[in-house]
Amino acid sequence: MTRKRIYSALSFNKAFYVGLVVAILIHAATLLNPLFQKEEIPVHRPDSPVLHAEQVYIAPPPPPPPEAPKVEKKVVRAKIIPKVVDEPIEEKVPEPEPEPIVEPTPVAVAAPVVEAPPAPPAPPVVKEPPKPSADSVKMVTRTYLRSLKKQLEQIKDYPATAKRLKQEGTVRVRFTILADGKIEQIEVSESSRYSSLDNSAIEAVSKMQKFEPIPKLLEKERWRIEIPIQYKLNAGRS
């Protein structure tokens, strides 16, 4: 047993030293390997062939440029030359000789002729329009009243109650007509004895409100008129 133990110990020591030597050699080979390898420089273009350079030399930086010599600026002051102004020389102006006195010769001046202003024109003679005759006034009045009565007959409305009760009659309506034809102050001057017919006549004049202006030939600003309005069943609207 003792021999085996001794042999095992020797074998173990031998293996340990052999492994240690191998490890030292591997480590030394790893350190010395970069010295024997050539450095490769890759090219950026993929289609160009690969070039291998054994050694890359980096050029040293260029020396700095020499400093430019400083130029000192000299300030030269300009000389001020005084301006010499010559004194003006006064020239003597000769005095003017007195002009001879000439006495004015009297000249006869004719008196101006004053023309008389023209006489103002005579005012135009305004002829008064001839006064209308009585016949023409009556004709215009009659025509105007007939036209007014005709329009009232067309406007009036025969009440249905009066027709059913067979009421007939004539209503005399009085009102004022102005120069422009406006109608105001409407009233019944003579009744038909039926209130429905009287009210119908008043309503007809009120609906008209305005008629034709009064003819200038009549020379009236306000005219009080009385118009008869008839209500007859057999005649209808007359």
HELIX and SHEET records of a PDB file:
HELIX    1   1 THR A    2  PHE A   36  1                                  35    
HELIX    2   2 ALA A  134  ILE A  155  1                                  22    
HELIX    3   3 ALA A  160  ARG A  164  1                                   5    
HELIX    4   4 SER A  195  MET A  208  1                                  14    
HELIX    5   5 LYS A  216  LEU A  218  5                                   3    
SHEET    1   A 3 ILE A 183  GLU A 190  0                                        
SHEET    2   A 3 GLY A 169  LEU A 178 -1                                        
SHEET    3   A 3 ARG A 222  TYR A 231 -1                                        
END                                                                             
